Amino acid sequence: MQVTALLTGRGNNSFKDKNILHLNGHPVLYYPAISAKESKFISQFFVSSECEKILHEASKCNFEKILRPSNLSTPTAIHRDVITHSIQIMKELGHKPDILVVLLANSPTIKTSWIDDCIQLLIDKPSVSSVVPVIKDQDRHPYRAKTISKEGNLESFFNLSSANISSNRQQLPECFYLCHNFWVIRLYEGMIPIKGEPPWDFLGSCVLPYPVEEAFDIHSLDDLERASKWLDINKASKI
């Protein structure tokens, strides 16, 4: 079974150069890249970006470059299209992955053990389309979410008028949010799943959760400081 890593990141970001900012002596993208390199399952490594600086830094970790077209490098570009383009380039180069580990370049909160656990779960359970890290968060439960009406008032995001919803978070159904550090996806005849729940429909119709305590992306200087502390505590990669 061929397991391939795909590191994704673009240079056109509101937080300038967030994927290659220095973090504990390395660019941010080093941490997802090296975590994948240390996996016992992954044998092929690619990076998709339109940014030469990102491609160059990832190549230092022996990730093969995939130059992303401009239409897939905008703020509105979606991951499904980026992944599909990358798979097509891999095929042209003679690579045909069975499992694709998609890594986000701006998320240093990642461990090799997490990656390998998720890959093993996907191998052990043939009916599962993807395995993804998730965080449980009852405080930000969707039943607690509000939107603003056209009159300017807060109102429930969903129609809960006929529901008996407790204000006690412990009494609400368990709520999990997908992490944006990596996703392990089973390919079907060399393609990502066709059907799945939005907005991450490319994960397929049978997605298995892998709960973790904490994971976050880099979108600000505060995130960099927080990530530095996380790396010091977790020692996520050999550096």
C-alpha positions as YAML, in Angstrom:
chain: A
units: angstrom
residues:
- id: 1
  name: MET
  ca: [0.00, 0.00, 0.00]
- id: 2
  name: GLN
  ca: [1.44, 3.33, -1.11]
- id: 3
  name: VAL
  ca: [1.15, 6.15, 1.44]
- id: 4
  name: THR
  ca: [2.04, 9.65, 0.24]
- id: 5
  name: ALA
  ca: [2.32, 12.98, 2.04]
- id: 6
  name: LEU
  ca: [1.14, 16.22, 0.44]
- id: 7
  name: LEU
  ca: [2.16, 19.45, 2.16]
- id: 8
  name: THR
  ca: [-0.07, 22.35, 1.09]
- id: 9
  name: GLY
  ca: [0.46, 26.06, 1.54]
- id: 10
  name: ARG
  ca: [0.23, 29.26, -0.48]
- id: 11
  name: GLY
  ca: [2.16, 32.48, -0.29]
- id: 12
  name: ASN
  ca: [-0.81, 34.79, -0.84]
- id: 13
  name: ASN
  ca: [-1.91, 35.17, 2.79]
- id: 14
  name: SER
  ca: [-3.21, 38.03, 4.93]
- id: 15
  name: PHE
  ca: [-0.53, 37.13, 7.53]
- id: 16
  name: LYS
  ca: [2.53, 37.56, 5.33]
- id: 17
  name: ASP
  ca: [4.81, 34.52, 4.92]
- id: 18
  name: LYS
  ca: [3.07, 32.68, 7.77]
- id: 19
  name: ASN
  ca: [4.17, 29.27, 6.42]
- id: 20
  name: ILE
  ca: [7.88, 30.12, 6.52]
- id: 21
  name: LEU
  ca: [8.17, 32.39, 9.54]
- id: 22
  name: HIS
  ca: [10.83, 31.24, 11.97]
- id: 23
  name: LEU
  ca: [9.55, 29.18, 14.89]
- id: 24
  name: ASN
  ca: [12.00, 27.72, 17.40]
- id: 25
  name: GLY
  ca: [14.78, 27.83, 14.84]
- id: 26
  name: HIS
  ca: [12.88, 26.48, 11.83]
- id: 27
  name: PRO
  ca: [10.25, 27.71, 9.38]
- id: 28
  name: VAL
  ca: [6.69, 26.88, 10.43]
- id: 29
  name: LEU
  ca: [6.23, 24.36, 7.60]
- id: 30
  name: TYR
  ca: [9.23, 22.38, 8.86]
- id: 31
  name: TYR
  ca: [7.18, 20.87, 11.67]
- id: 32
  name: PRO
  ca: [4.43, 19.20, 9.62]
- id: 33
  name: ALA
  ca: [7.05, 18.23, 7.02]
- id: 34
  name: ILE
  ca: [9.44, 16.57, 9.46]
- id: 35
  name: SER
  ca: [6.59, 14.87, 11.32]
- id: 36
  name: ALA
  ca: [5.58, 13.22, 8.05]
- id: 37
  name: LYS
  ca: [9.19, 12.34, 7.20]
- id: 38
  name: GLU
  ca: [9.45, 10.43, 10.49]
- id: 39
  name: SER
  ca: [6.34, 8.34, 9.76]
- id: 40
  name: LYS
  ca: [6.84, 4.61, 9.46]
- id: 41
  name: PHE
  ca: [4.22, 4.45, 6.69]
- id: 42
  name: ILE
  ca: [4.89, 7.39, 4.37]
- id: 43
  name: SER
  ca: [7.39, 6.85, 1.55]
- id: 44
  name: GLN
  ca: [6.61, 9.65, -0.91]
- id: 45
  name: PHE
  ca: [6.59, 13.37, -0.16]
- id: 46
  name: PHE
  ca: [5.25, 16.29, -2.19]
- id: 47
  name: VAL
  ca: [4.60, 19.98, -1.59]
- id: 48
  name: SER
  ca: [2.02, 22.07, -3.46]
- id: 49
  name: SER
  ca: [2.42, 25.85, -3.63]
- id: 50
  name: GLU
  ca: [2.67, 28.79, -6.01]
- id: 51
  name: CYS
  ca: [5.28, 30.36, -3.71]
- id: 52
  name: GLU
  ca: [8.93, 29.66, -4.54]
- id: 53
  name: LYS
  ca: [9.96, 30.34, -0.95]
- id: 54
  name: ILE
  ca: [7.58, 27.68, 0.36]
- id: 55
  name: LEU
  ca: [8.66, 25.19, -2.30]
- id: 56
  name: HIS
  ca: [12.31, 25.86, -1.51]
- id: 57
  name: GLU
  ca: [11.94, 25.42, 2.25]
- id: 58
  name: ALA
  ca: [9.95, 22.20, 1.82]
- id: 59
  name: SER
  ca: [12.53, 20.84, -0.62]
- id: 60
  name: LYS
  ca: [15.09, 21.06, 2.19]
- id: 61
  name: CYS
  ca: [13.05, 18.28, 3.83]
- id: 62
  name: ASN
  ca: [13.16, 16.36, 0.53]
- id: 63
  name: PHE
  ca: [9.60, 17.17, -0.52]
- id: 64
  name: GLU
  ca: [9.16, 17.08, -4.29]
- id: 65
  name: LYS
  ca: [7.81, 20.34, -5.70]
- id: 66
  name: ILE
  ca: [4.38, 20.73, -7.31]
- id: 67
  name: LEU
  ca: [3.98, 24.24, -8.73]
- id: 68
  name: ARG
  ca: [0.40, 25.27, -8.11]
- id: 69
  name: PRO
  ca: [-1.38, 27.28, -10.84]
- id: 70
  name: SER
  ca: [-2.51, 30.81, -10.05]
- id: 71
  name: ASN
  ca: [-6.22, 29.93, -10.06]
- id: 72
  name: LEU
  ca: [-5.58, 27.54, -7.14]
- id: 73
  name: SER
  ca: [-3.54, 30.11, -5.21]
- id: 74
  name: THR
  ca: [-6.22, 32.65, -4.35]
- id: 75
  name: PRO
  ca: [-7.89, 33.14, -0.94]
- id: 76
  name: THR
  ca: [-11.05, 31.55, -2.39]
- id: 77
  name: ALA
  ca: [-9.32, 28.42, -3.73]
- id: 78
  name: ILE
  ca: [-10.56, 25.23, -2.07]
- id: 79
  name: HIS
  ca: [-8.60, 22.23, -0.88]
- id: 80
  name: ARG
  ca: [-10.48, 19.73, -3.06]
- id: 81
  name: ASP
  ca: [-9.15, 21.41, -6.21]
- id: 82
  name: VAL
  ca: [-5.64, 21.75, -4.81]
- id: 83
  name: ILE
  ca: [-5.55, 18.06, -3.87]
- id: 84
  name: THR
  ca: [-7.00, 16.96, -7.21]
- id: 85
  name: HIS
  ca: [-4.38, 18.98, -9.10]
- id: 86
  name: SER
  ca: [-1.58, 17.50, -6.98]
- id: 87
  name: ILE
  ca: [-2.79, 13.94, -7.53]
- id: 88
  name: GLN
  ca: [-2.83, 14.55, -11.28]
- id: 89
  name: ILE
  ca: [0.78, 15.77, -11.19]
- id: 90
  name: MET
  ca: [1.77, 12.75, -9.11]
- id: 91
  name: LYS
  ca: [0.24, 10.45, -11.72]
- id: 92
  name: GLU
  ca: [2.16, 12.21, -14.48]
- id: 93
  name: LEU
  ca: [5.32, 11.54, -12.47]
- id: 94
  name: GLY
  ca: [4.41, 7.86, -12.10]
- id: 95
  name: HIS
  ca: [3.17, 7.93, -8.51]
- id: 96
  name: LYS
  ca: [-0.16, 6.33, -7.58]
- id: 97
  name: PRO
  ca: [-0.94, 6.74, -3.87]
- id: 98
  name: ASP
  ca: [-3.46, 4.55, -2.07]
- id: 99
  name: ILE
  ca: [-3.54, 6.80, 0.98]
- id: 100
  name: LEU
  ca: [-2.88, 10.53, 0.93]
- id: 101
  name: VAL
  ca: [-1.81, 12.41, 4.06]
- id: 102
  name: VAL
  ca: [-2.63, 16.08, 3.47]
- id: 103
  name: LEU
  ca: [-0.56, 18.37, 5.68]
- id: 104
  name: LEU
  ca: [-1.26, 22.07, 6.19]
- id: 105
  name: ALA
  ca: [1.93, 24.12, 6.07]
- id: 106
  name: ASN
  ca: [0.84, 26.65, 8.70]
- id: 107
  name: SER
  ca: [0.06, 24.09, 11.39]
- id: 108
  name: PRO
  ca: [3.11, 23.10, 13.48]
- id: 109
  name: THR
  ca: [0.98, 21.39, 16.16]
- id: 110
  name: ILE
  ca: [1.39, 17.88, 14.83]
- id: 111
  name: LYS
  ca: [3.01, 14.66, 15.99]
- id: 112
  name: THR
  ca: [4.31, 11.71, 14.00]
- id: 113
  name: SER
  ca: [2.48, 9.38, 16.36]
- id: 114
  name: TRP
  ca: [-0.80, 11.08, 15.46]
- id: 115
  name: ILE
  ca: [-0.12, 10.62, 11.75]
- id: 116
  name: ASP
  ca: [0.82, 6.96, 12.14]
- id: 117
  name: ASP
  ca: [-2.17, 6.22, 14.38]
- id: 118
  name: CYS
  ca: [-4.54, 7.70, 11.79]
- id: 119
  name: ILE
  ca: [-2.92, 5.80, 8.93]
- id: 120
  name: GLN
  ca: [-3.13, 2.56, 10.90]
- id: 121
  name: LEU
  ca: [-6.82, 3.15, 11.62]
- id: 122
  name: LEU
  ca: [-7.49, 3.69, 7.92]
- id: 123
  name: ILE
  ca: [-5.60, 0.50, 7.03]
- id: 124
  name: ASP
  ca: [-7.43, -1.53, 9.68]
- id: 125
  name: LYS
  ca: [-10.89, -0.29, 8.69]
- id: 126
  name: PRO
  ca: [-11.44, -0.68, 4.91]
- id: 127
  name: SER
  ca: [-14.91, 0.92, 5.05]
- id: 128
  name: VAL
  ca: [-13.51, 4.20, 6.41]
- id: 129
  name: SER
  ca: [-12.84, 6.94, 3.85]
- id: 130
  name: SER
  ca: [-10.72, 9.24, 6.06]
- id: 131
  name: VAL
  ca: [-9.32, 9.65, 9.56]
- id: 132
  name: VAL
  ca: [-8.88, 13.17, 10.93]
- id: 133
  name: PRO
  ca: [-7.75, 14.75, 14.20]
- id: 134
  name: VAL
  ca: [-10.55, 16.49, 16.11]
- id: 135
  name: ILE
  ca: [-10.89, 18.54, 19.28]
- id: 136
  name: LYS
  ca: [-13.86, 18.31, 21.61]
- id: 137
  name: ASP
  ca: [-15.30, 21.74, 22.42]
- id: 138
  name: GLN
  ca: [-18.58, 22.02, 24.30]
- id: 139
  name: ASP
  ca: [-18.12, 25.75, 24.96]
- id: 140
  name: ARG
  ca: [-18.44, 26.58, 21.25]
- id: 141
  name: HIS
  ca: [-21.24, 24.12, 20.63]
- id: 142
  name: PRO
  ca: [-23.33, 24.89, 17.49]
- id: 143
  name: TYR
  ca: [-26.47, 24.97, 19.64]
- id: 144
  name: ARG
  ca: [-24.93, 27.97, 21.39]
- id: 145
  name: ALA
  ca: [-24.10, 29.78, 18.15]
- id: 146
  name: LYS
  ca: [-25.82, 33.06, 17.31]
- id: 147
  name: THR
  ca: [-26.21, 35.16, 14.19]
- id: 148
  name: ILE
  ca: [-27.49, 38.70, 13.72]
- id: 149
  name: SER
  ca: [-30.97, 39.18, 12.31]
- id: 150
  name: LYS
  ca: [-31.82, 41.84, 9.74]
- id: 151
  name: GLU
  ca: [-33.19, 43.88, 12.65]
- id: 152
  name: GLY
  ca: [-29.77, 43.75, 14.31]
- id: 153
  name: ASN
  ca: [-30.72, 41.35, 17.10]
- id: 154
  name: LEU
  ca: [-28.92, 38.20, 18.18]
- id: 155
  name: GLU
  ca: [-30.83, 35.04, 17.31]
- id: 156
  name: SER
  ca: [-30.08, 31.33, 17.21]
- id: 157
  name: PHE
  ca: [-28.02, 30.28, 14.22]
- id: 158
  name: PHE
  ca: [-30.32, 27.28, 13.81]
- id: 159
  name: ASN
  ca: [-34.09, 27.04, 14.22]
- id: 160
  name: LEU
  ca: [-34.28, 25.73, 17.77]
- id: 161
  name: SER
  ca: [-37.78, 26.94, 18.59]
- id: 162
  name: SER
  ca: [-39.15, 23.43, 19.02]
- id: 163
  name: ALA
  ca: [-36.04, 21.93, 20.63]
- id: 164
  name: ASN
  ca: [-35.35, 21.51, 24.32]
- id: 165
  name: ILE
  ca: [-31.77, 22.81, 24.48]
- id: 166
  name: SER
  ca: [-30.01, 23.03, 27.83]
- id: 167
  name: SER
  ca: [-27.81, 26.00, 28.68]
- id: 168
  name: ASN
  ca: [-25.57, 23.52, 30.50]
- id: 169
  name: ARG
  ca: [-22.78, 22.46, 28.13]
- id: 170
  name: GLN
  ca: [-22.44, 19.06, 29.81]
- id: 171
  name: GLN
  ca: [-26.00, 18.21, 28.75]
- id: 172
  name: LEU
  ca: [-25.44, 19.00, 25.07]
- id: 173
  name: PRO
  ca: [-24.50, 16.31, 22.52]
- id: 174
  name: GLU
  ca: [-20.75, 15.90, 22.14]
- id: 175
  name: CYS
  ca: [-19.30, 18.53, 19.80]
- id: 176
  name: PHE
  ca: [-16.06, 18.05, 17.85]
- id: 177
  name: TYR
  ca: [-14.19, 20.34, 15.47]
- id: 178
  name: LEU
  ca: [-11.80, 19.22, 12.78]
- id: 179
  name: CYS
  ca: [-8.20, 20.23, 13.30]
- id: 180
  name: HIS
  ca: [-6.44, 21.89, 10.41]
- id: 181
  name: ASN
  ca: [-3.11, 20.14, 10.83]
- id: 182
  name: PHE
  ca: [-3.51, 17.02, 8.67]
- id: 183
  name: TRP
  ca: [-6.08, 14.68, 7.13]
- id: 184
  name: VAL
  ca: [-5.52, 11.04, 6.15]
- id: 185
  name: ILE
  ca: [-7.61, 10.21, 3.08]
- id: 186
  name: ARG
  ca: [-8.21, 6.92, 1.26]
- id: 187
  name: LEU
  ca: [-8.04, 7.29, -2.50]
- id: 188
  name: TYR
  ca: [-10.48, 5.38, -4.69]
- id: 189
  name: GLU
  ca: [-9.07, 4.40, -8.07]
- id: 190
  name: GLY
  ca: [-6.50, 7.10, -7.53]
- id: 191
  name: MET
  ca: [-8.99, 9.85, -6.72]
- id: 192
  name: ILE
  ca: [-10.26, 11.52, -3.56]
- id: 193
  name: PRO
  ca: [-13.79, 10.57, -2.45]
- id: 194
  name: ILE
  ca: [-16.60, 12.06, -4.52]
- id: 195
  name: LYS
  ca: [-19.26, 12.40, -1.84]
- id: 196
  name: GLY
  ca: [-18.97, 13.62, 1.72]
- id: 197
  name: GLU
  ca: [-20.34, 16.17, 4.16]
- id: 198
  name: PRO
  ca: [-19.56, 19.82, 3.40]
- id: 199
  name: PRO
  ca: [-17.41, 21.77, 3.75]
- id: 200
  name: TRP
  ca: [-14.81, 18.99, 3.66]
- id: 201
  name: ASP
  ca: [-16.63, 16.73, 1.22]
- id: 202
  name: PHE
  ca: [-13.33, 15.37, -0.11]
- id: 203
  name: LEU
  ca: [-12.97, 13.37, 3.14]
- id: 204
  name: GLY
  ca: [-15.74, 11.04, 1.97]
- id: 205
  name: SER
  ca: [-18.85, 9.67, 3.61]
- id: 206
  name: CYS
  ca: [-17.23, 7.65, 6.42]
- id: 207
  name: VAL
  ca: [-14.84, 9.85, 8.42]
- id: 208
  name: LEU
  ca: [-13.32, 8.51, 11.62]
- id: 209
  name: PRO
  ca: [-12.35, 10.97, 14.39]
- id: 210
  name: TYR
  ca: [-8.97, 10.94, 16.10]
- id: 211
  name: PRO
  ca: [-9.37, 13.07, 19.27]
- id: 212
  name: VAL
  ca: [-6.42, 15.21, 20.35]
- id: 213
  name: GLU
  ca: [-6.11, 17.67, 23.21]
- id: 214
  name: GLU
  ca: [-4.90, 20.68, 21.23]
- id: 215
  name: ALA
  ca: [-4.03, 21.74, 17.69]
- id: 216
  name: PHE
  ca: [-4.10, 25.12, 15.99]
- id: 217
  name: ASP
  ca: [-2.87, 27.03, 12.92]
- id: 218
  name: ILE
  ca: [-0.62, 30.05, 12.56]
- id: 219
  name: HIS
  ca: [-2.59, 33.19, 11.67]
- id: 220
  name: SER
  ca: [-0.93, 35.80, 13.90]
- id: 221
  name: LEU
  ca: [2.14, 36.59, 15.98]
- id: 222
  name: ASP
  ca: [0.24, 35.43, 19.06]
- id: 223
  name: ASP
  ca: [-0.22, 32.05, 17.39]
- id: 224
  name: LEU
  ca: [3.55, 31.85, 16.83]
- id: 225
  name: GLU
  ca: [4.21, 32.43, 20.51]
- id: 226
  name: ARG
  ca: [1.61, 29.87, 21.48]
- id: 227
  name: ALA
  ca: [3.07, 27.35, 19.02]
- id: 228
  name: SER
  ca: [6.56, 27.89, 20.42]
- id: 229
  name: LYS
  ca: [5.32, 26.91, 23.87]
- id: 230
  name: TRP
  ca: [3.42, 23.93, 22.44]
- id: 231
  name: LEU
  ca: [6.56, 22.64, 20.73]
- id: 232
  name: ASP
  ca: [8.64, 23.07, 23.88]
- id: 233
  name: ILE
  ca: [6.13, 21.05, 25.87]
- id: 234
  name: ASN
  ca: [5.30, 18.36, 23.33]
- id: 235
  name: LYS
  ca: [8.64, 18.04, 21.52]
- id: 236
  name: ALA
  ca: [6.59, 17.10, 18.47]
- id: 237
  name: SER
  ca: [9.56, 16.45, 16.19]
- id: 238
  name: LYS
  ca: [13.23, 15.70, 16.42]
- id: 239
  name: ILE
  ca: [15.07, 18.94, 15.77]
...
